[in-house]
Each structure stands twice: as structure tokens, then as C-alpha cells.
Amino acid sequence: TMTIHSEEHIVDVHVRSGVYSSDTIFDYTHGYIATRLFSRNACFIMKIKKEFIPELREIGRLAFERQTMKDVYSPNNVWAQFQAGNSRLGNLEDWILYGKHIENLCTGLPLYQ
């Protein structure tokens, strides 16, 4: 499921698929994406790169197309591959940088950038 909070510039994406379940937050105000993988009990954070990540208003349109047409091809599909490296727990400076929504998602989990 996807929830778009236009006034806060936030997109919440919840994937419920057993072992592959995850929650993702696109925080356009702070410019970061955070994905919490439940099977790994970890949070992966990456900077939003405008050349690869659709703008907030575009995500809603793409989601609507996908839902109504099921097999619509779009050149704006978003795929990310995370490679685990060194992790650390977030601190105050991280939460100021990443914002409150990502803090709520990732507090107490190892962070990978």
C-alpha cells in the first residue's frame, strides 16, 4: 500500500509479503529514502537522486497507472539494490539530517547508508 502525504512531502510504502515485508519512507523535505526490511531487522537509507527517483506528484500518478492498468510500462520504475556494509545506530545528528519520519521508522535499528 502507498500513502502520499502531499502537505508533509512524505510517501509511505508498505509491502506485506511474508519474509519480504518492508516499510519505506520517501522524505522529499529532507531528501532521503529509508527502507526498513523486517527480515533483516535493519534500516537502509539513501539520498534521493532526482535523476532516478520520481518527484512526489509523479509517484501518485505512477501508482494510479499501475493500479488501474496493472501492466503499464513506465520508464520511471524505481529499483534500488542495497549492499550491506558497516552499520551504526542513529544519533541526534542523524535524526536532524534524516527527519522525524525516518527517525520513527528506524530508531533502535542498525542504519546502513
C-alpha positions in Angstrom: 0.0 0.0 0.0 1.1 3.6 -0.6 0.1 6.7 1.3 1.0 10.1 -0.1 1.1 13.0 2.4 1.4 15.9 0.0 1.4 18.6 2.7 4.3 16.9 4.5 6.1 15.9 1.3 6.2 12.3 2.5 5.3 9.0 0.8 4.8 5.8 2.9 5.1 2.5 1.1 4.1 -0.7 3.0 4.9 -4.1 1.4 3.3 -7.1 3.1 4.8 -10.2 1.7 5.9 -12.6 4.4 9.7 -12.7 4.6 10.0 -9.9 2.1 7.9 -7.4 4.1 9.2 -3.8 4.4 8.2 -0.2 5.1 9.7 2.6 3.1 9.5 6.4 3.6 10.3 8.9 0.8 11.0 12.1 2.7 11.2 14.8 0.0 11.7 17.6 2.5 14.9 16.1 3.8 15.9 14.4 0.6 16.2 10.8 1.9 14.6 7.4 1.4 14.6 4.9 4.3 13.6 1.3 3.9 13.1 -1.0 6.9 13.5 -4.7 6.0 11.7 -6.7 8.6 13.6 -10.0 7.8 16.9 -8.2 8.4 15.8 -6.0 11.3 17.7 -3.2 9.7 17.2 0.2 8.1 18.7 1.3 4.8 19.0 5.0 4.0 19.9 6.6 0.7 19.9 10.1 -0.7 17.1 11.0 -3.2 18.7 11.5 -6.6 16.3 13.5 -8.7 17.5 11.9 -11.9 16.5 8.4 -10.7 13.6 9.0 -8.2 10.3 10.4 -9.4 9.0 13.6 -7.9 6.3 13.5 -5.3 3.5 14.5 -7.7 4.8 11.9 -10.2 4.7 9.0 -7.7 1.0 9.4 -7.2 0.4 9.3 -11.0 2.6 6.2 -11.5 0.9 4.4 -8.6 -2.5 5.2 -10.1 -1.4 4.0 -13.5 0.0 0.8 -12.1 -3.1 0.1 -10.0 -5.6 0.7 -12.8 -3.7 -0.7 -15.8 -1.7 -3.4 -13.9 0.9 -4.0 -16.7 1.7 -0.4 -17.7 5.3 0.0 -18.7 6.9 3.1 -17.2 10.5 4.2 -17.6 10.3 5.6 -14.1 10.1 2.3 -12.2 12.3 2.7 -9.1 14.7 -0.1 -8.1 17.4 0.0 -5.5 20.0 -2.5 -4.6 21.4 -2.3 -1.1 24.8 -3.7 -0.3 25.3 -4.2 3.4 28.4 -2.6 4.8 29.1 -1.1 8.2 26.1 -0.2 10.3 25.6 2.0 13.3 22.8 3.1 15.5 21.3 6.6 14.7 22.2 9.5 16.9 20.7 13.0 17.3 22.7 14.4 14.3 21.3 11.6 12.1 17.7 12.3 13.1 18.1 16.1 12.4 19.5 15.2 9.0 17.0 12.5 8.1 13.9 14.0 9.8 11.3 12.8 12.2 9.5 10.3 9.9 12.7 8.4 9.2 13.6 8.5 12.9 10.2 6.9 13.8 10.8 4.2 11.2 14.5 3.4 12.1 15.1 4.2 15.8 16.8 1.3 17.5 17.8 -0.4 14.3 21.2 -0.7 12.6 21.5 2.0 9.9 23.2 1.3 6.6 23.8 4.1 4.1 
